[in-house]
Amino acid sequence: MAKIYSEHSNTPKKQGFKLRPKDETISFILNYSKALSVINYKNLKFEALQN
Amino acid sequence: MQKVTITDAILVSNYIKGDESALEVLITRHKQRIYSFIYSKVFDRDIAEDIFQDTFIKVIRTLKRGKYNEEGKFLPWVMRIAHNLVIDHFRKNNRMPKFDNSGDFDIFSVISDTSLNAEKVMVKEQVESDVRRLIDELPEDQKEVLVMRMYNDMSFKEISERTGVSINTALGRMRYALINMRKVIEKHNIVLTN
């Protein structure tokens, strides 16, 4: 029986990718962090996203 | 010159106090480990990217809400969040299975809409009408057997009983009926396909 050696095209090792997130993703996270503020009112916490 | 490394605990504390750059240091420090962990579970760069992003959104919200209480254990805590999100991803996918068409196998090559559209209905009717006219051209004995077999779905035993001939004769008439029909089809280049 013929053996099929198939590999997923997205495999990073084959394509020489390094296993780390894209710069855009990091940038998005940092911007999200800067935009997010939590407002405390008595015992309540409100999240506000400011662009 | 000695390089001073600020601990995760201090960075987290600084971030909670409002130092946004502390988060950048934490992400830079741990991104490869966290991303590799997620990728090792999902084996897809885009999904790993999404889960990585969601992990840090959860981290940010928790820290900013002041709910973080695991000082000194920042990385294991983030890893646990990532792990839970990976599980959520697989749960969601199990409920809603999807087909990956990135490989050689295309699912749409084997599934199709089996109902006939208006054009196919017309062609089918035309083909059936042509076949009936061909049958009408056959000798009466052959036509009789063919109609009983194909349209009335009778067995050759039933045909032989009905027509009063042997089963072999009925089979022979059927065979000649088909041969004669093929001859006419070939002679007149009739196309009988749907």
gemmi code that builds the backbone of each chain (N, CA, C; Angstrom):
import gemmi

chains = {
    "A": [
        ("MET", (0.841, -1.203, 0.000), (0.000, 0.000, 0.000), (0.876, 1.254, 0.000)),
        ("ALA", (0.493, 2.193, -0.805), (1.302, 3.403, -0.905), (1.210, 4.219, 0.381)),
        ("LYS", (2.359, 4.761, 0.788), (2.362, 5.595, 1.990), (2.249, 7.050, 1.561)),
        ("ILE", (1.437, 7.758, 2.270), (1.278, 9.169, 1.935), (1.886, 10.003, 3.045)),
        ("TYR", (2.892, 10.723, 2.679), (3.542, 11.591, 3.650), (3.092, 13.022, 3.402)),
        ("SER", (1.948, 13.349, 3.932), (1.465, 14.705, 3.702), (1.713, 15.535, 4.946)),
        ("GLU", (1.957, 16.780, 4.722), (2.184, 17.691, 5.840), (1.335, 18.931, 5.631)),
        ("HIS", (0.826, 19.443, 6.707), (-0.021, 20.624, 6.614), (0.793, 21.797, 6.077)),
        ("SER", (0.181, 22.530, 5.145), (0.912, 23.631, 4.520), (1.242, 24.745, 5.506)),
        ("ASN", (0.484, 24.766, 6.631), (0.708, 25.832, 7.593), (1.797, 25.506, 8.612)),
        ("THR", (2.446, 24.364, 8.437), (3.441, 23.976, 9.426), (4.599, 24.968, 9.432)),
        ("PRO", (4.821, 25.678, 10.533), (5.839, 26.724, 10.548), (7.254, 26.217, 10.329)),
        ("LYS", (7.578, 25.027, 10.892), (8.952, 24.555, 10.781), (9.373, 24.396, 9.329)),
        ("LYS", (8.436, 23.889, 8.518), (8.722, 23.678, 7.093), (8.984, 24.991, 6.384)),
        ("GLN", (8.227, 26.008, 6.787), (8.319, 27.269, 6.069), (9.294, 28.243, 6.723)),
        ("GLY", (9.985, 27.778, 7.749), (11.000, 28.602, 8.387), (10.453, 29.712, 9.260)),
        ("PHE", (9.192, 29.607, 9.675), (8.622, 30.613, 10.561), (9.161, 30.415, 11.963)),
        ("LYS", (9.182, 31.502, 12.720), (9.494, 31.365, 14.134), (8.177, 31.400, 14.885)),
        ("LEU", (8.120, 30.591, 15.925), (6.866, 30.498, 16.652), (6.682, 31.705, 17.567)),
        ("ARG", (6.265, 32.767, 16.994), (5.957, 33.949, 17.793), (4.826, 34.712, 17.101)),
        ("PRO", (4.062, 35.439, 17.894), (2.912, 36.138, 17.292), (3.353, 37.277, 16.378)),
        ("LYS", (2.439, 37.689, 15.525), (2.755, 38.791, 14.603), (2.890, 40.099, 15.372)),
        ("ASP", (3.640, 41.018, 14.798), (3.806, 42.335, 15.426), (2.474, 43.072, 15.555)),
        ("GLU", (1.597, 42.841, 14.553), (0.291, 43.518, 14.592), (-0.519, 43.070, 15.801)),
        ("THR", (-0.385, 41.794, 16.122), (-1.137, 41.266, 17.270), (-0.644, 41.912, 18.561)),
        ("ILE", (0.676, 42.007, 18.686), (1.268, 42.639, 19.883), (0.833, 44.104, 19.961)),
        ("SER", (0.890, 44.753, 18.807), (0.516, 46.156, 18.746), (-0.953, 46.341, 19.151)),
        ("PHE", (-1.813, 45.428, 18.667), (-3.233, 45.506, 19.019), (-3.419, 45.365, 20.527)),
        ("ILE", (-2.718, 44.411, 21.119), (-2.848, 44.158, 22.564), (-2.400, 45.393, 23.360)),
        ("LEU", (-1.281, 45.970, 22.944), (-0.766, 47.140, 23.678), (-1.713, 48.332, 23.536)),
        ("ASN", (-2.262, 48.501, 22.337), (-3.215, 49.597, 22.140), (-4.508, 49.364, 22.926)),
        ("TYR", (-4.919, 48.113, 22.964), (-6.126, 47.779, 23.738), (-5.896, 48.127, 25.206)),
        ("SER", (-4.714, 47.772, 25.687), (-4.378, 48.046, 27.090), (-4.410, 49.551, 27.382)),
        ("LYS", (-3.855, 50.315, 26.440), (-3.822, 51.773, 26.644), (-5.228, 52.365, 26.609)),
        ("ALA", (-6.083, 51.769, 25.763), (-7.425, 52.317, 25.595), (-8.384, 51.927, 26.722)),
        ("LEU", (-8.064, 50.823, 27.396), (-8.991, 50.320, 28.410), (-8.768, 50.987, 29.762)),
        ("SER", (-9.855, 51.494, 30.280), (-9.739, 51.989, 31.658), (-10.914, 51.446, 32.471)),
        ("VAL", (-10.611, 51.135, 33.702), (-11.647, 50.586, 34.579), (-12.036, 51.669, 35.582)),
        ("ILE", (-13.321, 51.968, 35.588), (-13.815, 53.027, 36.473), (-14.485, 52.371, 37.683)),
        ("ASN", (-14.037, 52.756, 38.833), (-14.627, 52.220, 40.067), (-15.710, 53.167, 40.568)),
        ("TYR", (-16.849, 52.648, 40.795), (-17.925, 53.455, 41.374), (-18.549, 52.638, 42.499)),
        ("LYS", (-18.355, 53.105, 43.706), (-18.764, 52.349, 44.905), (-18.195, 50.941, 44.812)),
        ("ASN", (-19.040, 49.930, 44.765), (-18.497, 48.570, 44.675), (-18.502, 48.045, 43.241)),
        ("LEU", (-18.825, 48.896, 42.326), (-18.956, 48.446, 40.915), (-17.738, 48.855, 40.110)),
        ("LYS", (-17.433, 48.049, 39.113), (-16.326, 48.377, 38.207), (-16.872, 48.463, 36.780)),
        ("PHE", (-16.575, 49.546, 36.115), (-17.018, 49.719, 34.728), (-15.794, 49.773, 33.825)),
        ("GLU", (-15.911, 49.092, 32.715), (-14.808, 49.136, 31.737), (-15.131, 50.166, 30.672)),
        ("ALA", (-14.178, 50.968, 30.297), (-14.388, 51.934, 29.231), (-13.244, 51.841, 28.236)),
        ("LEU", (-13.602, 51.738, 26.966), (-12.567, 51.710, 25.917), (-12.522, 53.058, 25.230)),
        ("GLN", (-11.396, 53.731, 25.360), (-11.260, 55.035, 24.721), (-10.255, 54.960, 23.597)),
        ("ASN", (-10.691, 55.399, 22.450), (-9.772, 55.350, 21.297), (-8.913, 56.611, 21.243)),
    ],
    "B": [
        ("MET", (29.209, 45.875, 32.246), (28.014, 46.392, 32.920), (27.007, 45.273, 33.135)),
        ("GLN", (26.513, 45.209, 34.333), (25.580, 44.127, 34.646), (24.163, 44.488, 34.218)),
        ("LYS", (23.512, 43.525, 33.602), (22.161, 43.765, 33.118), (21.158, 43.461, 34.232)),
        ("VAL", (20.320, 44.423, 34.533), (19.343, 44.228, 35.607), (18.014, 43.788, 35.000)),
        ("THR", (17.533, 42.636, 35.473), (16.258, 42.151, 34.985), (15.185, 42.385, 36.040)),
        ("ILE", (14.171, 43.093, 35.611), (13.070, 43.342, 36.549), (12.183, 42.101, 36.571)),
        ("THR", (11.810, 41.683, 37.738), (10.993, 40.459, 37.842), (9.577, 40.696, 37.308)),
        ("ASP", (8.920, 39.593, 36.975), (7.542, 39.676, 36.488), (6.638, 40.342, 37.525)),
        ("ALA", (6.873, 39.967, 38.776), (6.014, 40.497, 39.850), (6.074, 42.018, 39.897)),
        ("ILE", (7.281, 42.555, 39.753), (7.430, 44.026, 39.787), (6.778, 44.656, 38.553)),
        ("LEU", (6.991, 44.012, 37.416), (6.385, 44.533, 36.176), (4.857, 44.539, 36.281)),
        ("VAL", (4.305, 43.463, 36.809), (2.838, 43.384, 36.967), (2.376, 44.491, 37.900)),
        ("SER", (3.095, 44.651, 38.986), (2.745, 45.686, 39.961), (2.816, 47.084, 39.319)),
        ("ASN", (3.881, 47.322, 38.553), (4.016, 48.613, 37.859), (2.880, 48.830, 36.859)),
        ("TYR", (2.532, 47.748, 36.164), (1.458, 47.857, 35.167), (0.135, 48.220, 35.846)),
        ("ILE", (-0.133, 47.564, 36.969), (-1.382, 47.848, 37.695), (-1.403, 49.312, 38.158)),
        ("LYS", (-0.215, 49.828, 38.447), (-0.132, 51.242, 38.889), (-0.244, 52.218, 37.717)),
        ("GLY", (-0.232, 51.682, 36.509), (-0.435, 52.568, 35.353), (0.720, 52.623, 34.372)),
        ("ASP", (1.774, 51.845, 34.616), (2.929, 51.860, 33.714), (2.667, 50.919, 32.529)),
        ("GLU", (2.210, 51.474, 31.424), (1.839, 50.662, 30.243), (3.046, 49.938, 29.638)),
        ("SER", (4.240, 50.558, 29.782), (5.421, 49.930, 29.172), (5.776, 48.606, 29.848)),
        ("ALA", (5.315, 48.428, 31.087), (5.601, 47.182, 31.814), (4.941, 45.998, 31.097)),
        ("LEU", (3.761, 46.249, 30.541), (3.057, 45.172, 29.825), (3.847, 44.754, 28.591)),
        ("GLU", (4.409, 45.768, 27.912), (5.188, 45.475, 26.709), (6.382, 44.576, 27.049)),
        ("VAL", (7.014, 44.874, 28.172), (8.155, 44.051, 28.594), (7.699, 42.627, 28.894)),
        ("LEU", (6.583, 42.514, 29.590), (6.055, 41.180, 29.934), (5.715, 40.379, 28.678)),
        ("ILE", (5.076, 41.048, 27.713), (4.700, 40.345, 26.479), (5.952, 39.920, 25.711)),
        ("THR", (6.888, 40.858, 25.580), (8.133, 40.543, 24.860), (8.863, 39.373, 25.507)),
        ("ARG", (8.843, 39.371, 26.825), (9.545, 38.323, 27.571), (8.910, 36.940, 27.376)),
        ("HIS", (7.606, 36.893, 27.323), (6.931, 35.590, 27.343), (6.196, 35.207, 26.064)),
        ("LYS", (6.178, 36.094, 25.080), (5.327, 35.851, 23.904), (5.652, 34.528, 23.196)),
        ("GLN", (6.948, 34.247, 23.072), (7.325, 33.046, 22.318), (6.843, 31.768, 23.013)),
        ("ARG", (7.004, 31.756, 24.334), (6.603, 30.572, 25.094), (5.090, 30.368, 25.053)),
        ("ILE", (4.374, 31.470, 25.229), (2.901, 31.370, 25.259), (2.380, 31.003, 23.870)),
        ("TYR", (2.913, 31.679, 22.859), (2.456, 31.408, 21.484), (2.783, 29.960, 21.074)),
        ("SER", (3.989, 29.494, 21.408), (4.384, 28.119, 21.072), (3.459, 27.110, 21.741)),
        ("PHE", (3.122, 27.407, 23.000), (2.221, 26.513, 23.743), (0.868, 26.422, 23.011)),
        ("ILE", (0.336, 27.581, 22.627), (-0.976, 27.587, 21.951), (-0.870, 26.870, 20.606)),
        ("TYR", (0.201, 27.187, 19.861), (0.359, 26.574, 18.533), (0.494, 25.049, 18.632)),
        ("SER", (1.178, 24.579, 19.669), (1.377, 23.127, 19.838), (0.060, 22.401, 20.049)),
        ("LYS", (-0.974, 23.147, 20.430), (-2.290, 22.529, 20.642), (-3.183, 22.658, 19.409)),
        ("VAL", (-3.134, 23.806, 18.737), (-4.104, 24.036, 17.656), (-3.522, 23.817, 16.251)),
        ("PHE", (-2.196, 23.870, 16.113), (-1.527, 23.652, 14.821), (-2.054, 24.547, 13.690)),
        ("ASP", (-2.404, 25.739, 14.022), (-2.857, 26.682, 12.994), (-2.429, 28.070, 13.440)),
        ("ARG", (-1.675, 28.732, 12.578), (-1.107, 30.034, 12.950), (-2.172, 31.085, 13.242)),
        ("ASP", (-3.202, 31.122, 12.394), (-4.243, 32.142, 12.583), (-5.008, 31.935, 13.885)),
        ("ILE", (-5.351, 30.669, 14.147), (-6.091, 30.369, 15.386), (-5.201, 30.655, 16.598)),
        ("ALA", (-3.926, 30.281, 16.485), (-2.984, 30.530, 17.587), (-2.880, 32.035, 17.857)),
        ("GLU", (-2.858, 32.788, 16.767), (-2.784, 34.260, 16.877), (-4.013, 34.809, 17.623)),
        ("ASP", (-5.183, 34.307, 17.243), (-6.439, 34.744, 17.879), (-6.452, 34.405, 19.364)),
        ("ILE", (-6.038, 33.182, 19.675), (-6.075, 32.751, 21.077), (-5.045, 33.534, 21.898)),
        ("PHE", (-3.893, 33.801, 21.286), (-2.864, 34.602, 21.955), (-3.425, 35.986, 22.310)),
        ("GLN", (-4.102, 36.573, 21.332), (-4.684, 37.905, 21.536), (-5.744, 37.869, 22.647)),
        ("ASP", (-6.631, 36.880, 22.577), (-7.693, 36.765, 23.584), (-7.122, 36.527, 24.977)),
        ("THR", (-6.022, 35.785, 25.011), (-5.369, 35.508, 26.305), (-4.943, 36.827, 26.955)),
        ("PHE", (-4.287, 37.688, 26.165), (-3.792, 38.933, 26.749), (-4.903, 39.939, 27.014)),
        ("ILE", (-5.970, 39.839, 26.248), (-7.115, 40.718, 26.549), (-7.667, 40.348, 27.933)),
        ("LYS", (-7.723, 39.064, 28.196), (-8.193, 38.589, 29.494), (-7.210, 39.013, 30.602)),
        ("VAL", (-5.927, 38.894, 30.309), (-4.890, 39.281, 31.281), (-5.038, 40.761, 31.626)),
        ("ILE", (-5.170, 41.591, 30.577), (-5.270, 43.044, 30.776), (-6.501, 43.394, 31.613)),
        ("ARG", (-7.635, 42.796, 31.245), (-8.879, 43.112, 31.961), (-8.783, 42.712, 33.435)),
        ("THR", (-8.203, 41.547, 33.664), (-8.076, 41.073, 35.056), (-7.158, 41.987, 35.855)),
        ("LEU", (-6.029, 42.331, 35.255), (-5.069, 43.189, 35.961), (-5.668, 44.568, 36.236)),
        ("LYS", (-6.327, 45.123, 35.218), (-6.872, 46.484, 35.388), (-8.044, 46.525, 36.358)),
        ("ARG", (-8.724, 45.395, 36.491), (-9.832, 45.347, 37.443), (-9.335, 45.071, 38.871)),
        ("GLY", (-8.027, 44.837, 38.982), (-7.429, 44.587, 40.306), (-7.757, 43.218, 40.855)),
        ("LYS", (-8.033, 42.271, 39.965), (-8.414, 40.932, 40.441), (-7.251, 39.944, 40.477)),
        ("TYR", (-6.077, 40.409, 40.066), (-4.933, 39.496, 40.009), (-4.346, 39.320, 41.403)),
        ("ASN", (-4.186, 38.074, 41.815), (-3.650, 37.862, 43.168), (-2.613, 36.739, 43.196)),
        ("GLU", (-1.952, 36.553, 42.088), (-0.960, 35.471, 42.050), (0.439, 36.034, 41.832)),
        ("GLU", (0.830, 36.889, 42.701), (2.125, 37.541, 42.537), (3.267, 36.539, 42.399)),
        ("GLY", (4.131, 36.800, 41.459), (5.274, 35.914, 41.264), (4.983, 34.723, 40.381)),
        ("LYS", (3.739, 34.570, 39.984), (3.387, 33.421, 39.147), (2.711, 33.889, 37.861)),
        ("PHE", (3.241, 34.948, 37.321), (2.597, 35.545, 36.150), (2.505, 34.569, 34.978)),
        ("LEU", (3.625, 33.974, 34.580), (3.618, 33.102, 33.398), (2.693, 31.885, 33.554)),
        ("PRO", (2.775, 31.138, 34.667), (1.833, 30.017, 34.802), (0.366, 30.460, 34.737)),
        ("TRP", (0.111, 31.637, 35.288), (-1.266, 32.156, 35.267), (-1.708, 32.435, 33.818)),
        ("VAL", (-0.839, 33.079, 33.043), (-1.163, 33.375, 31.639), (-1.317, 32.068, 30.848)),
        ("MET", (-0.441, 31.125, 31.142), (-0.512, 29.827, 30.444), (-1.841, 29.136, 30.728)),
        ("ARG", (-2.307, 29.272, 31.962), (-3.579, 28.632, 32.313), (-4.737, 29.289, 31.557)),
        ("ILE", (-4.674, 30.601, 31.428), (-5.709, 31.310, 30.662), (-5.674, 30.817, 29.208)),
        ("ALA", (-4.456, 30.745, 28.644), (-4.303, 30.283, 27.248), (-4.841, 28.860, 27.100)),
        ("HIS", (-4.517, 28.017, 28.058), (-4.973, 26.626, 28.032), (-6.501, 26.555, 28.029)),
        ("ASN", (-7.133, 27.359, 28.887), (-8.602, 27.365, 28.944), (-9.208, 27.853, 27.634)),
        ("LEU", (-8.566, 28.838, 27.023), (-9.084, 29.357, 25.751), (-8.916, 28.327, 24.625)),
        ("VAL", (-7.830, 27.555, 24.686), (-7.633, 26.484, 23.696), (-8.762, 25.450, 23.834)),
        ("ILE", (-9.079, 25.111, 25.084), (-10.170, 24.148, 25.325), (-11.494, 24.717, 24.795)),
        ("ASP", (-11.732, 26.000, 25.083), (-12.955, 26.649, 24.571), (-13.017, 26.560, 23.054)),
        ("HIS", (-11.859, 26.774, 22.417), (-11.796, 26.735, 20.949), (-12.220, 25.357, 20.435)),
        ("PHE", (-11.685, 24.286, 21.057), (-12.013, 22.939, 20.591), (-13.470, 22.587, 20.885)),
        ("ARG", (-13.973, 23.057, 22.013), (-15.385, 22.815, 22.336), (-16.274, 23.458, 21.291)),
        ("LYS", (-15.945, 24.687, 20.933), (-16.737, 25.419, 19.949), (-16.692, 24.693, 18.606)),
        ("ASN", (-15.506, 24.203, 18.244), (-15.339, 23.522, 16.962), (-16.060, 22.191, 16.902)),
        ("ASN", (-16.149, 21.515, 18.054), (-16.863, 20.245, 18.082), (-18.345, 20.442, 17.883)),
        ("ARG", (-18.829, 21.546, 18.427), (-20.259, 21.820, 18.257), (-20.563, 22.198, 16.825)),
        ("MET", (-19.634, 22.874, 16.207), (-19.851, 23.368, 14.858), (-18.703, 22.892, 13.969)),
        ("PRO", (-18.691, 21.629, 13.548), (-17.563, 21.138, 12.757), (-17.431, 21.856, 11.435)),
        ("LYS", (-16.206, 22.128, 11.062), (-16.018, 22.796, 9.770), (-15.040, 21.977, 8.932)),
        ("PHE", (-15.120, 22.149, 7.645), (-14.244, 21.414, 6.752), (-13.091, 22.297, 6.306)),
        ("ASP", (-11.926, 21.724, 6.411), (-10.740, 22.467, 6.005), (-10.435, 22.151, 4.547)),
        ("ASN", (-10.542, 23.146, 3.698), (-10.330, 22.903, 2.273), (-8.930, 23.251, 1.806)),
        ("SER", (-8.013, 23.374, 2.766), (-6.667, 23.786, 2.365), (-5.859, 22.632, 1.770)),
        ("GLY", (-6.287, 21.393, 2.030), (-5.546, 20.246, 1.514), (-5.950, 19.880, 0.101)),
        ("ASP", (-5.553, 18.679, -0.317), (-5.885, 18.234, -1.675), (-7.359, 17.862, -1.808)),
        ("PHE", (-7.927, 17.431, -0.712), (-9.302, 16.959, -0.758), (-10.282, 18.125, -0.637)),
        ("ASP", (-11.160, 18.233, -1.588), (-12.155, 19.297, -1.563), (-13.511, 18.657, -1.288)),
        ("ILE", (-14.093, 19.019, -0.171), (-15.362, 18.416, 0.239), (-16.470, 18.699, -0.794)),
        ("PHE", (-16.362, 19.849, -1.483), (-17.418, 20.195, -2.425), (-17.355, 19.379, -3.719)),
        ("SER", (-16.278, 18.599, -3.854), (-16.208, 17.737, -5.029), (-17.054, 16.477, -4.835)),
        ("VAL", (-17.403, 16.171, -3.595), (-18.201, 14.959, -3.358), (-19.625, 15.256, -2.896)),
        ("ILE", (-19.866, 16.480, -2.454), (-21.257, 16.802, -2.116), (-21.784, 17.815, -3.127)),
        ("SER", (-23.020, 17.635, -3.504), (-23.607, 18.585, -4.447), (-25.103, 18.608, -4.245)),
        ("ASP", (-25.720, 19.588, -4.833), (-27.165, 19.712, -4.767), (-27.758, 18.697, -5.747)),
        ("THR", (-28.429, 17.695, -5.190), (-28.910, 16.611, -6.054), (-30.228, 16.959, -6.749)),
        ("SER", (-30.923, 17.976, -6.271), (-32.196, 18.321, -6.925), (-31.923, 18.934, -8.302)),
        ("LEU", (-32.810, 18.650, -9.226), (-32.593, 19.120, -10.597), (-33.065, 20.557, -10.746)),
        ("ASN", (-32.307, 21.337, -11.485), (-32.768, 22.690, -11.773), (-33.666, 22.649, -13.011)),
        ("ALA", (-34.211, 23.800, -13.375), (-35.191, 23.847, -14.468), (-34.616, 23.290, -15.774)),
        ("GLU", (-33.366, 23.622, -16.045), (-32.734, 23.169, -17.286), (-32.596, 21.646, -17.303)),
        ("LYS", (-32.127, 21.110, -16.144), (-31.932, 19.661, -16.063), (-33.262, 18.920, -16.166)),
        ("VAL", (-34.331, 19.492, -15.613), (-35.661, 18.870, -15.705), (-36.075, 18.775, -17.172)),
        ("MET", (-35.848, 19.858, -17.927), (-36.224, 19.877, -19.358), (-35.413, 18.846, -20.147)),
        ("VAL", (-34.107, 18.777, -19.860), (-33.249, 17.821, -20.575), (-33.684, 16.390, -20.261)),
        ("LYS", (-34.005, 16.164, -18.970), (-34.432, 14.819, -18.547), (-35.711, 14.415, -19.297)),
        ("GLU", (-36.652, 15.342, -19.384), (-37.915, 15.048, -20.084), (-37.657, 14.743, -21.553)),
        ("GLN", (-36.742, 15.525, -22.144), (-36.409, 15.336, -23.556), (-35.793, 13.953, -23.789)),
        ("VAL", (-34.867, 13.572, -22.906), (-34.203, 12.272, -23.029), (-35.226, 11.144, -22.904)),
        ("GLU", (-36.099, 11.269, -21.913), (-37.117, 10.223, -21.700), (-38.054, 10.103, -22.903)),
        ("SER", (-38.390, 11.232, -23.464), (-39.277, 11.229, -24.647), (-38.575, 10.566, -25.841)),
        ("ASP", (-37.256, 10.872, -26.019), (-36.477, 10.263, -27.113), (-36.397, 8.746, -26.941)),
        ("VAL", (-36.167, 8.309, -25.700), (-36.051, 6.871, -25.432), (-37.376, 6.179, -25.760)),
        ("ARG", (-38.489, 6.795, -25.375), (-39.803, 6.193, -25.649), (-40.038, 6.058, -27.158)),
        ("ARG", (-39.603, 7.057, -27.918), (-39.782, 6.991, -29.375), (-38.919, 5.883, -29.979)),
        ("LEU", (-37.706, 5.715, -29.391), (-36.835, 4.625, -29.855), (-37.468, 3.270, -29.565)),
        ("ILE", (-38.074, 3.166, -28.398), (-38.720, 1.896, -28.018), (-39.880, 1.584, -28.984)),
        ("ASP", (-40.600, 2.631, -29.356), (-41.735, 2.441, -30.277), (-41.295, 1.879, -31.630)),
        ("GLU", (-40.035, 2.141, -31.989), (-39.515, 1.657, -33.279), (-39.134, 0.174, -33.240)),
        ("LEU", (-39.053, -0.399, -32.027), (-38.621, -1.802, -31.893), (-39.713, -2.761, -32.368)),
        ("PRO", (-39.289, -3.989, -32.809), (-40.288, -5.023, -33.106), (-41.169, -5.290, -31.877)),
        ("GLU", (-42.419, -5.645, -32.118), (-43.412, -5.747, -31.030), (-42.967, -6.673, -29.885)),
        ("ASP", (-42.407, -7.861, -30.226), (-42.031, -8.809, -29.158), (-40.919, -8.257, -28.266)),
        ("GLN", (-39.955, -7.558, -28.886), (-38.857, -6.971, -28.103), (-39.367, -5.806, -27.250)),
        ("LYS", (-40.224, -4.991, -27.877), (-40.783, -3.835, -27.171), (-41.554, -4.292, -25.926)),
        ("GLU", (-42.327, -5.350, -26.094), (-43.153, -5.864, -24.998), (-42.283, -6.250, -23.776)),
        ("VAL", (-41.212, -7.009, -24.059), (-40.323, -7.451, -22.972), (-39.639, -6.260, -22.312)),
        ("LEU", (-39.120, -5.342, -23.127), (-38.390, -4.190, -22.591), (-39.284, -3.317, -21.702)),
        ("VAL", (-40.526, -3.084, -22.167), (-41.450, -2.246, -21.381), (-41.786, -2.923, -20.055)),
        ("MET", (-42.024, -4.235, -20.129), (-42.341, -4.951, -18.876), (-41.174, -4.907, -17.885)),
        ("ARG", (-39.965, -5.067, -18.439), (-38.770, -5.112, -17.563), (-38.436, -3.726, -17.017)),
        ("MET", (-38.337, -2.720, -17.894), (-37.838, -1.401, -17.489), (-38.913, -0.503, -16.887)),
        ("TYR", (-40.115, -0.537, -17.457), (-41.141, 0.397, -16.971), (-42.047, -0.236, -15.916)),
        ("ASN", (-42.316, -1.532, -16.070), (-43.180, -2.200, -15.076), (-42.376, -2.917, -13.993)),
        ("ASP", (-41.055, -2.907, -14.162), (-40.154, -3.485, -13.160), (-40.460, -4.952, -12.859)),
        ("MET", (-40.807, -5.684, -13.912), (-41.137, -7.106, -13.717), (-39.876, -7.960, -13.849)),
        ("SER", (-39.873, -9.119, -13.172), (-38.736, -10.033, -13.309), (-38.892, -10.816, -14.617)),
        ("PHE", (-37.788, -11.437, -15.073), (-37.883, -12.206, -16.324), (-38.796, -13.420, -16.161)),
        ("LYS", (-38.887, -13.900, -14.928), (-39.799, -15.022, -14.673), (-41.252, -14.567, -14.913)),
        ("GLU", (-41.570, -13.410, -14.377), (-42.938, -12.862, -14.542), (-43.215, -12.560, -16.015)),
        ("ILE", (-42.188, -12.023, -16.700), (-42.354, -11.697, -18.129), (-42.626, -12.969, -18.932)),
        ("SER", (-41.838, -14.008, -18.606), (-42.010, -15.263, -19.357), (-43.408, -15.845, -19.123)),
        ("GLU", (-43.908, -15.721, -17.882), (-45.254, -16.218, -17.577), (-46.317, -15.390, -18.302)),
        ("ARG", (-46.119, -14.076, -18.321), (-47.102, -13.182, -18.945), (-47.149, -13.360, -20.471)),
        ("THR", (-45.949, -13.500, -21.076), (-45.893, -13.556, -22.545), (-45.982, -14.988, -23.089)),
        ("GLY", (-45.856, -15.969, -22.184), (-45.966, -17.363, -22.612), (-44.739, -17.872, -23.350)),
        ("VAL", (-43.584, -17.243, -23.096), (-42.339, -17.748, -23.678), (-41.407, -18.138, -22.532)),
        ("SER", (-40.311, -18.839, -22.877), (-39.368, -19.245, -21.823), (-38.579, -18.029, -21.315)),
        ("ILE", (-37.978, -18.222, -20.167), (-37.155, -17.122, -19.600), (-36.021, -16.782, -20.554)),
        ("ASN", (-35.415, -17.817, -21.137), (-34.304, -17.575, -22.059), (-34.740, -16.758, -23.258)),
        ("THR", (-35.921, -17.031, -23.766), (-36.436, -16.258, -24.910), (-36.669, -14.800, -24.508)),
        ("ALA", (-37.249, -14.640, -23.316), (-37.487, -13.270, -22.832), (-36.161, -12.526, -22.694)),
        ("LEU", (-35.152, -13.230, -22.136), (-33.817, -12.618, -22.000), (-33.241, -12.251, -23.364)),
        ("GLY", (-33.395, -13.143, -24.309), (-32.893, -12.915, -25.666), (-33.566, -11.711, -26.308)),
        ("ARG", (-34.889, -11.598, -26.124), (-35.625, -10.459, -26.710), (-35.164, -9.142, -26.084)),
        ("MET", (-34.931, -9.201, -24.790), (-34.437, -8.000, -24.085), (-33.074, -7.600, -24.653)),
        ("ARG", (-32.215, -8.608, -24.827), (-30.871, -8.357, -25.341), (-30.938, -7.733, -26.729)),
        ("TYR", (-31.761, -8.311, -27.608), (-31.879, -7.772, -28.969), (-32.523, -6.391, -28.959)),
        ("ALA", (-33.459, -6.166, -28.020), (-34.086, -4.836, -27.932), (-33.021, -3.777, -27.653)),
        ("LEU", (-32.140, -4.081, -26.702), (-31.084, -3.127, -26.341), (-30.091, -2.937, -27.490)),
        ("ILE", (-29.733, -4.059, -28.162), (-28.797, -3.964, -29.293), (-29.391, -3.094, -30.395)),
        ("ASN", (-30.670, -3.329, -30.682), (-31.319, -2.548, -31.750), (-31.414, -1.071, -31.397)),
        ("MET", (-31.713, -0.806, -30.120), (-31.802, 0.602, -29.705), (-30.439, 1.276, -29.838)),
        ("ARG", (-29.377, 0.579, -29.408), (-28.020, 1.136, -29.517), (-27.673, 1.414, -30.981)),
        ("LYS", (-28.065, 0.507, -31.835), (-27.771, 0.678, -33.272), (-28.404, 1.962, -33.790)),
        ("VAL", (-29.681, 2.145, -33.470), (-30.396, 3.351, -33.938), (-29.742, 4.614, -33.364)),
        ("ILE", (-29.389, 4.523, -32.069), (-28.768, 5.691, -31.407), (-27.461, 6.055, -32.113)),
        ("GLU", (-26.632, 5.035, -32.398), (-25.345, 5.291, -33.047), (-25.527, 5.782, -34.474)),
        ("LYS", (-26.483, 5.188, -35.171), (-26.711, 5.544, -36.573), (-27.133, 7.006, -36.724)),
        ("HIS", (-27.979, 7.450, -35.811), (-28.503, 8.821, -35.923), (-27.811, 9.816, -34.987)),
        ("ASN", (-26.701, 9.350, -34.379), (-25.949, 10.222, -33.449), (-26.852, 10.878, -32.406)),
        ("ILE", (-27.724, 10.081, -31.846), (-28.625, 10.635, -30.825), (-27.869, 10.741, -29.493)),
        ("VAL", (-27.990, 11.906, -28.853), (-27.319, 12.104, -27.563), (-28.348, 11.937, -26.452)),
        ("LEU", (-28.113, 10.919, -25.641), (-29.047, 10.666, -24.539), (-28.330, 10.847, -23.203)),
        ("THR", (-27.964, 12.058, -22.924), (-27.315, 12.316, -21.633), (-28.009, 13.464, -20.930)),
        ("ASN", (-27.952, 13.392, -19.610), (-28.585, 14.447, -18.823), (-27.497, 15.300, -18.184)),
    ],
}
model = gemmi.Model(1)
for chain_id, residues in chains.items():
    chain = gemmi.Chain(chain_id)
    for i, (resn, *xyz) in enumerate(residues, 1):
        res = gemmi.Residue()
        res.name, res.seqid = resn, gemmi.SeqId(i, " ")
        for name, pos in zip(("N", "CA", "C"), xyz):
            atom = gemmi.Atom()
            atom.name, atom.element = name, gemmi.Element(name[0])
            atom.pos, atom.b_iso = gemmi.Position(*pos), 0.0
            res.add_atom(atom)
        chain.add_residue(res)
    model.add_chain(chain)
structure = gemmi.Structure()
structure.add_model(model)
structure.setup_entities()
